[in-house]
Amino acid sequence: MNPGLKSLSLFLLFLLLAAPASAADPFEGYTLVAPMNSTTTSLIDMDGTEVHSWPSAYNPGLSAYLNEDGSVLRSGRLSNP
């Protein structure tokens, strides 16, 4: 086996074994969702129910944040003319 490939394989195995067992479990609370093909950002509870939404004139960029006051800060994506 190629030494570089062997090192990479060992590193990936280490990452897999070092990851916490609960990494796949959801956190308690809400999830902020801003689908790339939608102009609406939604707050979803643990049951998958939308509890609030924020409309926009633009599709989202690469980030969305829920502020402490309940407002959303979300980047927008403009299409090239």
C-alpha positions as CSV (number, residue, x, y, z in Angstrom):
1,M,0.0,0.0,0.0
2,N,1.2,3.5,-0.8
3,P,2.7,5.1,2.4
4,G,0.7,8.3,1.8
5,L,-2.6,6.4,1.4
6,K,-1.8,4.3,4.5
7,S,-1.2,7.5,6.5
8,L,-4.5,9.0,5.2
9,S,-6.4,5.8,6.0
10,L,-5.0,5.7,9.6
11,F,-5.9,9.4,10.1
12,L,-9.5,8.9,8.9
13,L,-9.8,5.8,11.1
14,F,-8.6,7.9,14.1
15,L,-11.2,10.6,13.3
16,L,-13.9,8.0,13.1
17,L,-13.0,6.5,16.4
18,A,-12.4,9.8,18.2
19,A,-15.8,11.3,17.2
20,P,-18.2,11.3,20.1
21,A,-20.9,8.7,20.0
22,S,-23.6,11.4,20.3
23,A,-22.5,13.4,17.3
24,A,-25.4,12.2,15.3
25,D,-28.0,13.0,18.0
26,P,-29.9,16.3,17.6
27,F,-29.5,19.1,20.1
28,E,-32.6,19.9,22.1
29,G,-34.3,23.0,20.9
30,Y,-34.8,24.5,17.5
31,T,-33.1,24.4,14.2
32,L,-32.9,27.4,11.8
33,V,-33.3,26.3,8.2
34,A,-32.6,28.4,5.1
35,P,-32.9,26.2,2.0
36,M,-30.8,27.3,-0.9
37,N,-33.7,27.3,-3.3
38,S,-36.2,29.1,-1.1
39,T,-36.7,32.8,-0.1
40,T,-38.0,31.8,3.3
41,T,-36.0,31.0,6.4
42,S,-37.8,28.8,9.0
43,L,-37.4,27.9,12.6
44,I,-38.2,24.2,13.2
45,D,-38.9,22.5,16.5
46,M,-37.8,19.0,17.5
47,D,-41.0,17.5,16.0
48,G,-40.3,19.1,12.6
49,T,-43.0,21.7,13.0
50,E,-42.3,25.1,11.6
51,V,-42.8,27.5,14.6
52,H,-41.8,30.7,12.8
53,S,-40.7,31.9,9.3
54,W,-39.1,34.9,7.8
55,P,-39.7,35.8,4.2
56,S,-37.2,37.5,1.9
57,A,-36.9,38.8,-1.6
58,Y,-33.7,36.8,-2.1
59,N,-32.4,33.2,-1.9
60,P,-30.0,32.7,1.0
61,G,-26.3,33.1,0.8
62,L,-24.1,30.9,3.0
63,S,-25.2,31.9,6.5
64,A,-28.2,32.5,8.7
65,Y,-28.3,33.5,12.3
66,L,-31.1,33.7,14.9
67,N,-30.5,36.8,17.1
68,E,-31.5,36.9,20.8
69,D,-34.3,39.3,20.0
70,G,-35.9,36.8,17.6
71,S,-34.8,38.5,14.4
72,V,-32.8,36.7,11.7
73,L,-29.6,37.9,10.1
74,R,-29.2,36.1,6.8
75,S,-27.0,36.8,3.8
76,G,-28.7,37.0,0.4
77,R,-27.6,35.6,-2.9
78,L,-27.9,37.8,-6.0
79,S,-28.1,36.2,-9.4
80,N,-25.6,37.4,-12.1
81,P,-27.3,39.8,-14.6
